[in-house]
Amino acid sequence: MGFCNASCSFTRFRILDTVPKELWLQIVDRLRQHAFLDIDDTAEMQAHGWVCFEDMLDNQWLSAPPQKGSYIVFSLRIDTRRIPASVIKKHLALAIRDEKARLQEQNKNFISRERKKELKEQVLLRLRQRFLPIPGEFNVVWATDRNEVWFASTQTRPIDLFVEKFLQTFDLHLEPMTPYNLACTRLDENRLTTLDHLESTQFAPQNA
């Protein structure tokens, strides 16, 4: 899901650092430096990086620039290989069976723990080359006039990757605009002290 859909769940952030003026001329170059790199022909389990907002296959921003008036838009693409546990279990059992047959030819019948670990790594490597990664795209909207960034996800893992990648790319720290953080920007010290001492309300009876 993204911002162009009929509905979208997203997380808001504010930029904690002062944005240097020279950064605005470096946006495309910095995005390209941290762009998404395809892992279809590798054995990597996951890859993530920036892509064009309009086209997740464009990691060079040839189809459209990220600047849209007072907004900068791009996407975080996360590709992940998912191998079902049952598939791993099956192929590992086959590998162990073949290993036992080989050992029996040598009058042996014991497979060491280290060898089992090695067999599992070999199985995983073969399976990684057979399973294509599943692509995921998460839109990013940077409202430069408000010093806010909106990320089209509320899931912990994508959010953590996004915050880390944003810092690596732009040298800017993000803070989630949670209700408490928003209150901290609007309340004076006395009211913040009162807020910190509030007790949570029990809306349902606790089990006896």
Secondary structure, 3 states (H helix, E strand, C coil): CCCCCCCCCCEEEEECCCCCHHHHHCHHHHHHHCECCCCCCCCCCEEEEEECCCCCCCCCCCCCCCEECCEEEEEEEEEECCCCHHHHHHHHHHHHHHHHHHHHHCCCCCCCHHHHHHHHHHHHHHHHHHCCCEEEEEEEEEECCCCEEEECCCCHHHHHHHHHHHHHHHCCCEEECCHHHHHHHHCCHHHHHHHHCCCCCCCCCCCC
